[in-house]
Every structure is written in structure tokens, then in C-alpha cells.
């Protein structure tokens, strides 16, 4: 069929039934992404297929792990800089529209990650089949880059699976499993990875009919009246989570869908809206945040961590959740505390996490079996990594190291989850300090992606690389930091939090301070954050940093602690807490806040970020921004402090 034509990224084979299997294996890349040359080759192939029509076409990936990760973001960034975004989007739309117009059945055979442009290619096919494998995830995450699907994704998906489900997928940017995608009607069949291409061929031989209920839902939710009724409702729900001035993309997506029209008109509206969004500072900053994330992920590449067994000492909220997360990610974990009664709540939370993430008993049960209570600490001798996660007291931690280290294997790593105690100080109690480092997780462990890899002056760089690789294996982002008080994130966060508490003490109501911080773009206000972290933890970190940074613990925090009010965990701190939610007092409608409260809270953070880069706490401004965004949720649309 393609005699005389040579393709760098695509290959094809045709069987006796005249079914063509197209395989994408992007040259020089470990993952398939849609660079311009990949698209151009596809266009040439589709054009040839339209002249010599086969019985059907199957599109699959030649990579072992993943279908298509989406568009090439670096290339997209270069289009934005040269003002060529609209041309690039229109070109992508044309190629996929040519594929959609082929007069024979087309099937996307999806195994592994299928994101963005990969999902849009699948939507341009007549049918989709996915492998029933945990690695198979199908999504349109463009909203996380400050844009929305621009190669026909937003024009096609609502009309395939119905507007409510399609908008939820695109507005959240979440990825659906194969089973979930099948239930939504996004894929037509689910099978084993081994049978994927054969199942796709079967669909070409006997094309299925979409269930009537799915077709009715798709039609009914996209009629003109339905769009006019649904759009304001979805907009209101979205505004409760994001501000239009901070994150314009979700609102532009809703408005573009509401306008409707035939497919050519929908594609035109989509391309124009995405091209406009690409030129906003939000999109530029979110794309930068994406590259920062990739930079952190790359720290753990190409190194074997050599860790199978993890032993965690301390079954409090942090220790218990670190243990649960490690077990969720496939490690054998033993969890130690003084008595079983301290471990039981951690095991209960672990079960809840596994049920939420893994869904089925055949996945939940093995995870539960990997996590074992270990009051006597026998797991220390078997562990490849021992994590200490007890309360913030240097003497107690040092005593623990002296007791545990003699039982450890020679090549095992010893890590502390301390949030602020300098590691150069703690390592004095460690006999073999080359293997001692900090692994500082953030609360809640299941949601916060960052782990600070804390250095001390005797740490072996090879051990640090193993720690990076371990973070990659547990799906966390590592950032290497110097072991000075507060490390990076707490050193930057504490001046902000303490300044807010000081303003509170001066009479500014908590809800006003929280609103001002959220208006700036923080995910949670500082008063609510202090309660959530725990006033005892905040005060302990504050004391650790006070001499180093010249900080003073505000009196309001001290007096609450003296009365035993530590925040969310006790049901009362600055706010009362019910069912995990802060009950915030009403603010007098006549109250007028001082004009400088945003500056007073935010500027100390920015100053401290500059100081951290200057003092070499992190090696670059990029790593500083990455650490603060992924460790505190600092307004991602601003690109970091």
C-alpha cells in the first residue's frame, strides 16, 4: 500500500482481510507524542488510505507502555512564542478531521496512557477499544495547562457521551480507567492487552451499534435548550472551585460548548478559543509548571532504588499515611509504634485509601496484605528503607536512630520525616551517616505530590539518587534541599502563616484573611491552614525557625495552645471544626479590611523564596518554584514565587 513511501514514526501492515494496522512509534522518544512531523506523516497516510480504501484501519502504539501522551508541549510552547498557535491548532484539527472522514471503520486500540491529543485522535476514530490494564488511563487534561482540548476533543466528546459526563472529564482533567471509559461510552469494548488488536479487527468485521440509551443521552444533552440550561449550572459549580480571572480555560470551554453549531462550526469556535487562551499568562505559567514537574520526575530516572521492604516508625497521621501510600504503590511495609492501639487507626485509614483508589477487592486485598503492624519492630532488620516519623523532638529521634541502626542491613537507607530539625544536627546520632537523609512528606500524603529530599554534609550522592528513584516509584515529586532549619517549604510558608496570625491578633477577622489569600490564588487561607496543619505543629516549626529567621510566635497562637486548642484535630483552634469542615464566623458587613493585608501576608513568602535561592537551600529558582507550588499549592497560575 505504501510502496516507495518511507515513514520515520509510523509503520503499517495489511492482513488477508484488507485490515490495515497503523503503528505509531515516535523515533528518538520513549513515549508517543504528536510533534508536527508525526501529524504530517499521519496526514500523508490518511490521504493514501482514502484513495486505496481498505476494509478498516486499526491505530495502535508501538511503545510498550502507553498509547499517545498528547501533543508535544515544547513544540506548542514554541508556537505560542511565534504567534502560530491558531495555525498549529487548525492543522491538527484538519489531520484528525481527514481521519474521521475515511469511508471505512477506524478503531483506536488503546493500551496505557492516552492523553490530550491521543484521546482526540481516538475520538476522531469511529470506534475505540481499550486494554483492561491498570496502566490504561484515558483523559483530556489540557485544562491543567490553561487551555482546553483543541483538536476536536471539546467539539466531539459531548456529542459522543453526553454533555454532563464530557464536561466533567474535561473540566477536571481527570483520567478514566478502561472500565470507567467503557461505562461512559467513551470506549466501545474492553479486553486484555494481548487481545487488543484482534478485538479491534473484530469490531471492523462486525461493527457494534451504540446502545440506544447512550445515543439518546448524547442527543438530548446537546440540544439548544439543554445547552442554555446546563451551561450556567456547570459554570456556577466551576466558579466554586476556580476563579475566572485566575483560570479562564474552564469557563471558555463551557461558553464554547454552549454556542454549539454543526461540527465544522464547533471546530472553528474551539480553535479560536484555545488560541486566545494560549496567549494568557495563566497558560504560560501552567505550561512552565508542567515542565517543572517533568524536571522533578527526571531526577529519579535511570537509577535503581533497590527498595522492596519499607519500615516506618511512628504510626501517627504522617507515619501511618506514609506507610499506607508506600503499600498502595506496591512496597511491602511494616508499621511500628509503642502499642497496637496506636497502629490500628493508621490501618483503618489505609483501608479507606485503598478502597477509594483501588475500587475492587482483587486489588484492595493484596495492598492490605502488603501493610503489616509491627509493634516489636522486627521489620527493621528486613527493611531496605527505614523511615522515622515520630514527633518533632531531636533527642527522641536521636535515641531512636541509636536503637534501630545496629539492626539495619548494611545497604539500607535511614530517613527522617522531620519537618524542620536540621539534619546536620540529627546525623550526629547516626553511626553510618552516608546513608542518612530526610524524606519530608506533606500532609495529606495522598494528595500532596512533593517530597523534600533533605541533605546533610555526610550524605552519599548515590544514596540521594536512590531516594529520588524511590520517590518516582511511589509517584511523588522529589526536590533536593539543604538540611537547614525548615528546609525549603516550611521556611517559606511559616513567615506567611505567622504574619496572618499576627494580623488576626491585630483584629482582622480570620475569614477576611483567608479570602484575601484565596483571592491571590492560594488553595486555602492561612488561618484555616494553621488549624489544618495543627497549631502545635506550626508552633514547633516556628520555634525551630525563630532564631534562624528572626521570627516571633504570635501571642494568639500561644494562648490557644495553652488552652489545649490545636485546631482541626481537636475540633477547635482559630475556628470550630465539624465533620472535617471549618465553621467560620460571620464578618460584620460594615467591616473594612486594611488595604495592605495581601502584601503583608504574601511579601514575606516572596522574600524568603529569594533568600532560599541566595542561601543555596535549593540549586535554582526553578527548583524553588517547583518545591513551593507542589509543597504548598502556591497559586500555580502565577508560576511560583
Secondary structure per residue as TSV (DSSP state, phi and psi in degrees):
chain	resnum	aa	ss	phi	psi
A	1	X	-	360.0	-40.5
A	2	X	-	-109.7	35.6
A	3	X	T	-56.2	135.3
A	4	X	T	83.0	-10.8
A	5	X	-	-103.3	132.2
A	6	X	-	-117.5	129.7
A	7	X	-	-116.1	139.1
A	8	X	S	-82.0	-34.5
A	9	X	S	-111.4	-20.0
A	10	X	E	-117.6	146.9
A	11	X	E	-134.3	159.0
A	12	X	E	-140.0	152.2
A	13	X	E	-143.2	146.6
A	14	X	E	-121.4	132.6
A	15	X	-	-94.6	-177.2
A	16	X	T	-62.5	-24.4
A	17	X	T	-84.1	6.0
A	18	X	-	61.9	32.7
A	19	X	E	-96.8	124.8
A	20	X	E	-93.8	128.9
A	21	X	E	-106.0	115.0
A	22	X	E	-96.2	129.4
A	23	X	E	-116.6	124.5
A	24	X	E	-95.7	122.5
A	25	X	-	-139.6	84.2
A	26	X	-	-58.0	123.9
A	27	X	T	-66.1	139.8
A	28	X	T	70.9	18.1
A	29	X	-	-140.6	141.7
A	30	X	S	-78.9	-16.7
A	31	X	S	-128.3	154.7
A	32	X	-	-82.0	121.5
A	33	X	-	-131.2	157.8
A	34	X	B	-89.5	87.3
A	35	X	-	-80.2	166.3
A	36	X	H	-55.7	-42.9
A	37	X	H	-68.2	-29.9
A	38	X	H	-66.7	-43.5
A	39	X	H	-64.3	-43.7
A	40	X	H	-61.8	-40.1
A	41	X	H	-64.6	-42.4
A	42	X	H	-59.9	-41.1
A	43	X	H	-61.1	-42.3
A	44	X	H	-63.7	-41.1
A	45	X	H	-65.4	-46.1
A	46	X	H	-61.9	-40.3
A	47	X	H	-60.3	-45.4
A	48	X	H	-63.4	-41.8
A	49	X	H	-62.5	-34.8
A	50	X	H	-67.8	-25.9
A	51	X	H	-83.0	-39.2
A	52	X	S	-116.5	72.3
A	53	X	-	-62.1	121.4
A	54	X	-	-82.5	-178.5
A	55	X	S	-70.9	-32.1
A	56	X	E	-174.3	167.6
A	57	X	E	-129.9	130.5
A	58	X	E	-110.0	131.2
A	59	X	E	-111.3	124.4
A	60	X	E	-133.7	172.7
A	61	X	E	-102.1	143.4
A	62	X	-	-93.0	-0.4
A	63	X	S	-86.7	142.8
A	64	X	S	-66.6	-31.7
A	65	X	S	-125.5	84.5
A	66	X	-	130.3	144.9
A	67	X	S	-84.6	-86.6
A	68	X	B	-139.5	128.5
A	69	X	-	-80.2	-7.9
A	70	X	-	120.1	-163.2
A	71	X	B	-71.3	159.3
A	72	X	-	-77.2	108.2
A	73	X	H	-65.8	-35.6
A	74	X	H	-62.4	-40.8
A	75	X	H	-65.9	-42.0
A	76	X	H	-59.4	-42.0
A	77	X	H	-61.6	-39.1
A	78	X	H	-67.9	-34.3
A	79	X	H	-64.6	-40.0
A	80	X	H	-62.4	-42.0
A	81	X	H	-68.0	-31.4
A	82	X	H	-96.1	3.4
A	83	X	T	72.9	22.9
A	84	X	-	-107.4	20.4
A	85	X	H	-62.7	-46.3
A	86	X	H	-60.8	-42.5
A	87	X	H	-61.1	-44.0
A	88	X	H	-65.1	-41.8
A	89	X	H	-66.0	-44.9
A	90	X	H	-62.3	-37.1
A	91	X	H	-64.3	-46.3
A	92	X	H	-59.6	-43.3
A	93	X	H	-60.8	-42.5
A	94	X	H	-62.0	-44.4
A	95	X	H	-61.3	-47.3
A	96	X	H	-70.5	-30.9
A	97	X	H	-68.7	-36.8
A	98	X	H	-63.3	-39.1
A	99	X	H	-63.1	-44.9
A	100	X	H	-63.4	-27.5
A	101	X	T	-85.2	-7.5
A	102	X	-	-53.5	137.2
A	103	X	S	-88.1	29.9
A	104	X	S	-138.3	159.2
A	105	X	E	-61.1	136.5
A	106	X	E	-123.2	137.8
A	107	X	E	-131.6	127.5
A	108	X	E	-88.9	122.8
A	109	X	E	-102.6	102.9
A	110	X	E	-102.6	122.6
A	111	X	-	-133.5	131.8
A	112	X	S	82.2	-161.2
A	113	X	E	-68.6	136.0
A	114	X	E	-135.8	101.3
A	115	X	E	-125.5	153.6
A	116	X	T	48.8	-118.4
A	117	X	H	-57.0	-29.4
A	118	X	H	-65.1	-42.7
A	119	X	H	-68.7	-35.4
A	120	X	H	-67.9	-35.4
A	121	X	H	-62.4	-44.6
A	122	X	H	-61.1	-38.6
A	123	X	H	-68.5	-27.0
A	124	X	H	-77.6	-15.7
A	125	X	S	-79.7	158.9
A	126	X	S	-74.7	-32.9
A	127	X	E	-135.0	161.8
A	128	X	E	-139.0	136.4
A	129	X	E	-128.2	138.8
A	130	X	E	-125.2	150.3
A	131	X	E	-81.7	139.2
A	132	X	-	-81.2	69.8
A	133	X	-	-130.8	140.8
A	134	X	T	-56.7	-25.4
A	135	X	T	-77.7	-14.6
A	136	X	-	-77.1	115.8
A	137	X	E	-137.7	129.5
A	138	X	E	-119.7	125.0
A	139	X	E	-158.8	169.2
A	140	X	-	-127.1	81.5
A	141	X	G	-88.5	16.9
A	142	X	G	-57.4	-28.1
A	143	X	G	-58.8	-26.7
A	144	X	G	-72.1	-12.3
A	145	X	G	-104.8	10.1
A	146	X	T	81.6	12.9
A	147	X	S	-130.5	-166.2
A	148	X	-	-141.4	170.4
A	149	X	-	-54.2	126.7
A	150	X	T	-118.0	-1.8
A	151	X	T	-105.7	36.9
A	152	X	T	99.8	-3.7
A	153	X	H	-61.0	-48.0
A	154	X	H	-76.4	-21.7
A	155	X	H	-81.2	-27.1
A	156	X	H	-101.6	-42.2
A	157	X	H	-58.9	-46.2
A	158	X	H	-59.0	-32.2
A	159	X	H	-84.1	-6.1
A	160	X	H	-97.2	-47.5
A	161	X	H	-114.7	2.8
A	162	X	-	95.3	144.3
A	163	X	H	-63.4	-46.1
A	164	X	H	-57.8	-46.9
A	165	X	H	-67.4	-39.9
A	166	X	H	-65.7	-44.4
A	167	X	H	-65.0	-39.6
A	168	X	H	-60.3	-44.7
A	169	X	H	-61.7	-46.2
A	170	X	H	-75.2	-35.8
A	171	X	H	-74.2	-31.3
A	172	X	H	-87.1	-25.2
A	173	X	-	72.4	9.6
A	174	X	-	-73.3	158.8
A	175	X	E	-105.3	138.8
A	176	X	E	-97.2	143.0
A	177	X	E	-71.3	168.2
A	178	X	H	-57.7	-44.0
A	179	X	H	-64.2	-43.4
A	180	X	H	-64.4	-43.6
A	181	X	H	-61.6	-36.4
A	182	X	H	-68.0	-43.3
A	183	X	H	-62.5	-34.9
A	184	X	H	-75.0	-19.6
A	185	X	T	91.8	8.0
A	186	X	S	-73.8	-34.2
A	187	X	S	-119.0	151.5
A	188	X	S	-90.5	-22.0
A	189	X	E	-155.2	154.4
A	190	X	E	-126.9	137.5
A	191	X	E	-150.1	-177.8
A	192	X	-	-78.1	155.7
A	193	X	G	-55.8	-36.9
A	194	X	G	-66.1	-32.6
A	195	X	G	-96.4	6.2
A	196	X	H	-57.0	-54.5
A	197	X	H	-68.6	-37.4
A	198	X	H	-63.4	-39.7
A	199	X	H	-65.3	-37.3
A	200	X	H	-64.4	-41.7
A	201	X	H	-61.7	-40.3
A	202	X	H	-61.1	-40.1
A	203	X	H	-63.3	-37.5
A	204	X	H	-67.1	-40.7
A	205	X	H	-68.2	-40.0
A	206	X	T	-131.9	80.1
A	207	X	-	-58.6	129.0
A	208	X	-	-76.8	159.6
A	209	X	-	-101.8	134.0
A	210	X	-	-66.7	139.5
A	211	X	-	-54.4	141.9
A	212	X	H	-56.1	-41.1
A	213	X	H	-60.2	-41.9
A	214	X	H	-63.2	-42.9
A	215	X	H	-66.9	-38.5
A	216	X	H	-65.1	-43.4
A	217	X	H	-61.6	-44.2
A	218	X	H	-61.5	-41.4
A	219	X	H	-70.3	-50.3
A	220	X	H	-63.3	-36.3
A	221	X	T	-83.0	-2.0
A	222	X	T	-116.8	6.8
A	223	X	S	-67.1	161.3
A	224	X	H	-56.4	-49.1
A	225	X	H	-61.5	-39.8
A	226	X	H	-62.5	-40.5
A	227	X	H	-64.7	-40.2
A	228	X	H	-69.5	-29.7
A	229	X	H	-81.8	-44.4
A	230	X	H	-72.8	-40.0
A	231	X	H	-55.0	-50.0
A	232	X	H	-62.3	-34.3
A	233	X	H	-66.7	-44.9
A	234	X	H	-67.1	-37.4
A	235	X	H	-61.7	-42.6
A	236	X	H	-64.6	-43.1
A	237	X	H	-62.3	-39.3
A	238	X	H	-69.2	-39.1
A	239	X	H	-65.0	-22.8
A	240	X	T	-71.8	-19.2
A	241	X	T	-107.8	-27.0
A	242	X	S	-146.5	147.1
A	243	X	-	-90.7	135.7
A	244	X	T	-57.9	-33.2
A	245	X	T	-74.0	-24.0
A	246	X	T	-86.7	-45.8
A	247	X	-	-128.2	83.5
A	248	X	H	-71.3	-21.7
A	249	X	H	-58.6	-48.5
A	250	X	H	-58.0	-37.2
A	251	X	H	-74.0	-36.1
A	252	X	H	-65.8	-36.6
A	253	X	H	-63.2	-46.5
A	254	X	H	-61.4	-44.8
A	255	X	H	-65.1	-39.6
A	256	X	H	-65.9	-41.9
A	257	X	H	-63.7	-41.3
A	258	X	H	-60.6	-33.0
A	259	X	H	-68.0	-32.4
A	260	X	-	62.6	-142.4
A	261	X	-	104.0	176.8
A	262	X	S	-69.7	168.0
A	263	X	H	-55.2	-45.2
A	264	X	H	-58.2	-41.0
A	265	X	H	-68.3	-40.2
A	266	X	H	-63.1	-40.3
A	267	X	H	-64.2	-41.1
A	268	X	H	-64.4	-45.8
A	269	X	H	-62.0	-41.5
A	270	X	H	-60.7	-49.4
A	271	X	H	-60.5	-44.1
A	272	X	H	-65.1	-43.6
A	273	X	H	-64.9	-43.0
A	274	X	H	-67.3	-39.2
A	275	X	H	-61.8	-39.4
A	276	X	H	-64.5	-45.4
A	277	X	H	-62.3	-35.8
A	278	X	H	-61.8	-22.1
A	279	X	T	-93.2	3.8
A	280	X	S	-82.9	155.4
A	281	X	H	-65.0	-31.0
A	282	X	H	-59.1	-49.0
A	283	X	H	-62.9	-44.1
A	284	X	H	-59.2	-44.5
A	285	X	H	-70.3	-39.9
A	286	X	H	-68.3	-33.1
A	287	X	H	-66.8	-38.7
A	288	X	H	-62.6	-42.0
A	289	X	H	-61.9	-38.0
A	290	X	H	-59.2	-44.7
A	291	X	H	-69.1	-33.5
A	292	X	H	-62.3	-41.7
A	293	X	H	-61.8	-44.5
A	294	X	H	-62.0	-37.2
A	295	X	H	-62.1	-43.1
A	296	X	H	-67.9	-41.1
A	297	X	H	-60.6	-37.4
A	298	X	H	-67.8	-20.6
A	299	X	T	-60.4	-30.8
A	300	X	T	-95.3	7.9
A	301	X	T	-82.4	147.7
A	302	X	T	73.8	12.7
A	303	X	-	-127.3	140.4
A	304	X	-	-87.7	126.4
A	305	X	-	-79.0	-25.0
A	306	X	-	63.6	26.7
A	307	X	-	-113.9	125.6
A	308	X	-	-118.9	-40.7
A	309	X	E	-110.4	130.0
A	310	X	E	-117.6	134.6
A	311	X	E	-119.0	123.6
A	312	X	E	-111.4	128.6
A	313	X	E	-107.5	117.4
A	314	X	-	111.9	107.1
A	315	X	-	-103.9	26.0
A	316	X	S	-67.7	-166.7
A	317	X	H	-57.6	-48.6
A	318	X	H	-69.1	-52.5
A	319	X	H	-60.0	-45.6
A	320	X	H	-61.9	-40.9
A	321	X	H	-74.9	-31.7
A	322	X	H	-64.4	-43.2
A	323	X	H	-62.7	-45.9
A	324	X	H	-62.8	-44.1
A	325	X	H	-62.9	-40.9
A	326	X	H	-63.9	-40.8
A	327	X	H	-67.1	-40.2
A	328	X	H	-57.1	-37.3
A	329	X	T	-88.2	11.6
A	330	X	T	101.5	2.1
A	331	X	-	-90.0	149.4
A	332	X	E	-81.2	129.5
A	333	X	E	-131.0	133.8
A	334	X	E	-113.0	138.4
A	335	X	E	-121.7	121.5
A	336	X	E	-112.6	140.9
A	337	X	-	-155.4	177.7
A	338	X	S	-63.1	-39.3
A	339	X	S	-140.6	159.5
A	340	X	H	-59.1	-33.8
A	341	X	H	-62.5	-23.2
A	342	X	H	-82.7	-22.4
A	343	X	H	-87.0	-32.5
A	344	X	H	-54.0	-45.9
A	345	X	H	-61.1	-34.7
A	346	X	H	-66.2	-39.8
A	347	X	H	-66.4	-35.6
A	348	X	H	-65.5	-44.4
A	349	X	H	-64.7	-36.7
A	350	X	H	-61.5	-44.9
A	351	X	H	-59.3	-43.0
A	352	X	H	-61.4	-41.6
A	353	X	H	-62.6	-46.8
A	354	X	H	-63.7	-40.9
A	355	X	H	-63.9	-39.4
A	356	X	H	-69.6	-41.5
A	357	X	H	-86.9	-36.4
A	358	X	H	-101.3	-18.3
A	359	X	-	66.4	-57.1
A	360	X	S	-101.0	150.9
A	361	X	H	-63.8	-28.8
A	362	X	H	-70.5	-16.0
A	363	X	H	-99.8	-34.6
A	364	X	H	-68.4	-45.8
A	365	X	H	-59.6	-45.1
A	366	X	H	-62.3	-35.3
A	367	X	H	-64.8	-43.9
A	368	X	H	-61.7	-37.8
A	369	X	H	-68.6	-25.6
A	370	X	H	-76.7	-17.0
A	371	X	E	-107.3	117.0
A	372	X	E	-122.5	138.3
A	373	X	E	-72.4	144.2
A	374	X	-	-149.6	75.2
A	375	X	T	-61.6	-37.1
A	376	X	T	-80.5	-11.4
A	377	X	-	76.2	27.4
A	378	X	T	-68.1	-22.9
A	379	X	H	-65.9	-18.1
A	380	X	H	-56.4	-43.3
A	381	X	H	-68.2	-27.2
A	382	X	H	-92.1	-16.5
A	383	X	-	-72.7	144.2
A	384	X	S	-94.7	-15.5
A	385	X	E	-145.6	124.4
A	386	X	E	-110.5	123.7
A	387	X	E	-112.9	121.5
A	388	X	E	-91.6	124.9
A	389	X	-	-135.6	45.6
A	390	X	-	-90.4	-177.8
A	391	X	-	-63.3	160.9
A	392	X	S	-76.9	81.4
A	393	X	-	-144.1	115.4
A	394	X	H	-58.4	-43.3
A	395	X	H	-63.6	-42.3
A	396	X	H	-65.0	-40.4
A	397	X	H	-65.4	-43.8
A	398	X	H	-63.6	-40.1
A	399	X	H	-62.9	-38.5
A	400	X	H	-63.9	-43.4
A	401	X	H	-62.2	-42.3
A	402	X	H	-62.9	-33.2
A	403	X	H	-78.9	-42.1
A	404	X	H	-81.2	-36.1
A	405	X	H	-59.5	-40.1
A	406	X	T	-60.2	-24.9
A	407	X	T	-87.6	-7.9
A	408	X	S	-79.7	153.1
A	409	X	-	-66.0	154.0
A	410	X	T	-61.7	-34.4
A	411	X	T	-101.5	10.7
A	412	X	-	-76.7	150.7
A	413	X	E	-93.1	144.8
A	414	X	E	-117.6	122.2
A	415	X	E	-128.9	147.6
A	416	X	E	-112.8	140.7
A	417	X	-	-95.4	22.1
A	418	X	-	-55.5	142.3
A	419	X	S	-95.0	-9.9
A	420	X	S	-157.4	-16.5
A	421	X	S	-73.1	129.2
A	422	X	-	-58.3	134.7
A	423	X	H	-73.9	-26.7
A	424	X	H	-62.0	-29.7
A	425	X	H	-75.1	-47.6
A	426	X	H	-67.8	-32.2
A	427	X	G	-69.7	-11.7
A	428	X	G	-60.6	-25.8
A	429	X	G	-91.5	2.9
A	430	X	-	-104.2	126.9
A	431	X	T	-70.7	-34.5
A	432	X	T	-120.8	75.9
A	433	X	G	-68.2	-11.7
A	434	X	G	-63.1	-23.2
A	435	X	G	-104.8	9.8
A	436	X	E	-102.1	129.8
A	437	X	E	-152.7	173.3
A	438	X	E	-99.2	136.3
A	439	X	E	-120.5	92.1
A	440	X	E	-96.8	105.7
A	441	X	E	-85.4	167.5
A	442	X	-	-121.0	151.7
A	443	X	S	-96.7	132.8
A	444	X	S	-80.2	136.2
A	445	X	T	-57.0	-39.3
A	446	X	T	-68.8	-20.6
A	447	X	T	-106.4	-33.1
A	448	X	-	-85.9	121.9
A	449	X	-	-79.2	-15.6
A	450	X	E	-87.3	145.0
A	451	X	E	-130.8	123.1
A	452	X	E	-79.3	123.9
A	453	X	E	-92.8	105.8
A	454	X	E	-95.5	126.2
A	455	X	-	-90.6	157.9
A	456	X	-	-138.6	164.8
A	457	X	T	-64.8	-12.9
A	458	X	T	-107.6	3.0
A	459	X	-	-65.9	134.3
A	460	X	-	-78.4	124.9
A	461	X	H	-55.9	-30.3
A	462	X	H	-67.0	-34.6
A	463	X	H	-67.5	-41.9
A	464	X	H	-59.4	-41.8
A	465	X	H	-63.5	-38.2
A	466	X	H	-62.7	-37.6
A	467	X	H	-65.8	-39.5
A	468	X	H	-59.0	-46.2
A	469	X	H	-64.4	-36.7
A	470	X	H	-63.0	-43.2
A	471	X	H	-60.0	-41.6
A	472	X	H	-60.7	-42.0
A	473	X	H	-66.3	-28.9
A	474	X	T	-98.8	12.9
A	475	X	T	65.0	39.8
A	476	X	-	-118.0	160.7
A	477	X	E	-102.3	116.4
A	478	X	E	-88.7	140.0
A	479	X	E	-129.0	122.7
A	480	X	E	-77.1	131.4
A	481	X	E	-135.1	155.4
A	482	X	-	-74.8	145.8
A	483	X	-	-80.7	31.7
A	484	X	S	-77.9	164.0
A	485	X	T	-51.0	130.9
A	486	X	T	79.9	-9.3
A	487	X	T	52.8	-129.1
A	488	X	T	-99.5	-60.3
A	489	X	H	-66.4	-49.7
A	490	X	H	-68.0	-31.9
A	491	X	H	-63.1	-35.9
A	492	X	H	-83.2	-34.2
A	493	X	H	-76.6	-37.6
A	494	X	H	-62.5	-44.1
A	495	X	H	-58.9	-36.1
A	496	X	H	-65.7	-48.2
A	497	X	H	-66.5	-43.6
A	498	X	H	-68.5	-34.6
A	499	X	H	-65.5	-37.2
A	500	X	H	-65.2	-41.6
A	501	X	H	-65.4	-35.9
A	502	X	H	-64.2	-43.8
A	503	X	H	-61.9	-38.6
A	504	X	H	-59.6	-44.1
A	505	X	H	-64.6	-25.8
A	506	X	T	-83.1	-0.8
A	507	X	T	107.4	2.0
A	508	X	-	-79.2	122.9
A	509	X	-	-60.8	144.4
A	510	X	H	-52.9	-48.7
A	511	X	H	-58.9	-31.9
A	512	X	H	-68.2	-43.1
A	513	X	H	-64.7	-43.3
A	514	X	H	-63.0	-41.7
A	515	X	H	-63.7	-41.5
A	516	X	H	-63.0	-40.4
A	517	X	H	-67.7	-40.2
A	518	X	H	-70.0	-32.3
A	519	X	H	-64.4	-35.8
A	520	X	H	-67.5	-29.6
A	521	X	T	125.2	6.6
A	522	X	-	-72.2	146.1
A	523	X	S	-70.4	-23.7
A	524	X	S	-146.9	144.5
A	525	X	-	-69.3	157.7
A	526	X	H	-69.0	-29.7
A	527	X	H	-73.6	-43.5
A	528	X	H	-63.6	-37.6
A	529	X	H	-63.9	-43.6
A	530	X	H	-59.5	-43.2
A	531	X	H	-63.3	-39.4
A	532	X	H	-69.8	-45.4
A	533	X	H	-64.2	-34.8
A	534	X	-	106.1	123.4
A	535	X	H	-64.2	-29.6
A	536	X	H	-67.0	-41.1
A	537	X	H	-67.2	-46.3
A	538	X	H	-59.7	-42.5
A	539	X	H	-66.6	-38.8
A	540	X	H	-66.8	-42.1
A	541	X	H	-66.7	-41.5
A	542	X	H	-58.3	-42.7
A	543	X	H	-65.4	-40.0
A	544	X	H	-61.5	-34.8
A	545	X	H	-92.2	-15.3
A	546	X	H	-56.9	-48.7
A	547	X	H	-68.6	-39.0
A	548	X	H	-67.9	-41.5
A	549	X	H	-110.3	5.8
A	550	X	T	62.8	42.1
A	551	X	-	-99.0	151.4
A	552	X	-	-122.1	132.7
A	553	X	-	-75.4	119.5
A	554	X	-	-61.1	147.5
A	555	X	H	-62.0	-33.3
A	556	X	H	-57.3	-38.1
A	557	X	H	-72.3	-42.1
A	558	X	H	-59.9	-45.2
A	559	X	H	-68.2	-35.9
A	560	X	H	-64.0	-42.1
A	561	X	H	-63.9	-39.6
A	562	X	H	-63.1	-29.8
A	563	X	T	-90.7	9.6
A	564	X	T	78.9	17.2
A	565	X	-	-100.9	103.9
A	566	X	-	-102.3	4.3
A	567	X	B	110.4	-148.6
A	568	X	G	-51.5	-42.9
A	569	X	G	-66.3	-24.2
A	570	X	G	-101.2	-3.0
A	571	X	T	87.1	-4.7
A	572	X	B	-159.0	137.4
A	573	X	S	-149.1	-119.8
A	574	X	S	-65.1	-33.7
A	575	X	S	-117.3	161.4
A	576	X	E	-83.9	147.4
A	577	X	E	-122.9	131.3
A	578	X	E	-132.8	129.1
A	579	X	T	51.0	40.5
A	580	X	T	77.0	6.5
A	581	X	E	-117.4	141.2
A	582	X	E	-76.5	130.9
A	583	X	E	-95.6	102.2
A	584	X	-	-90.8	135.5
A	585	X	-	-67.9	153.1
A	586	X	-	-68.1	142.7
A	587	X	-	-100.1	136.0
A	588	X	-	-52.8	123.0
A	589	X	T	-56.5	-25.1
A	590	X	T	-84.9	-3.8
A	591	X	-	-69.0	134.0
A	592	X	-	-118.0	118.0
A	593	X	-	-76.2	148.2
A	594	X	-	-57.3	145.9
A	595	X	T	-69.7	-19.0
A	596	X	T	-101.3	13.3
A	597	X	H	-66.3	-35.8
A	598	X	H	-63.9	-46.7
A	599	X	H	-60.1	-43.4
A	600	X	H	-63.3	-34.2
A	601	X	H	-81.4	-44.1
A	602	X	H	-83.0	-38.9
A	603	X	H	-60.3	-38.0
A	604	X	H	-59.2	-34.9
A	605	X	H	-62.9	-48.2
A	606	X	H	-64.2	-42.0
A	607	X	H	-60.3	-43.7
A	608	X	H	-68.6	-33.5
A	609	X	H	-62.3	-44.2
A	610	X	H	-61.8	-42.4
A	611	X	H	-63.2	-38.9
A	612	X	H	-62.6	-40.6
A	613	X	H	-68.3	-43.7
A	614	X	H	-61.5	-39.8
A	615	X	T	-84.0	-0.7
A	616	X	T	73.5	22.8
A	617	X	S	-62.0	-37.2
A	618	X	S	-125.8	163.1
A	619	X	S	-82.9	-13.7
A	620	X	S	-157.0	163.9
A	621	X	H	-64.1	-34.1
A	622	X	H	-60.2	-47.9
A	623	X	H	-65.4	-33.5
A	624	X	H	-63.9	-49.6
A	625	X	H	-59.6	-45.3
A	626	X	H	-59.8	-46.8
A	627	X	H	-59.4	-44.3
A	628	X	H	-73.4	-37.3
A	629	X	H	-66.7	-49.2
A	630	X	H	-82.2	-15.7
A	631	X	H	-97.2	-23.3
A	632	X	H	-125.7	-13.1
A	633	X	-	79.6	13.9
A	634	X	-	-45.6	123.5
A	635	X	-	-14.5	89.6
A	636	X	G	-58.8	-32.7
A	637	X	G	-66.6	-13.2
A	638	X	G	-91.3	-8.2
A	639	X	T	84.1	2.6
A	640	X	-	107.7	161.6
A	641	X	-	-69.5	360.0
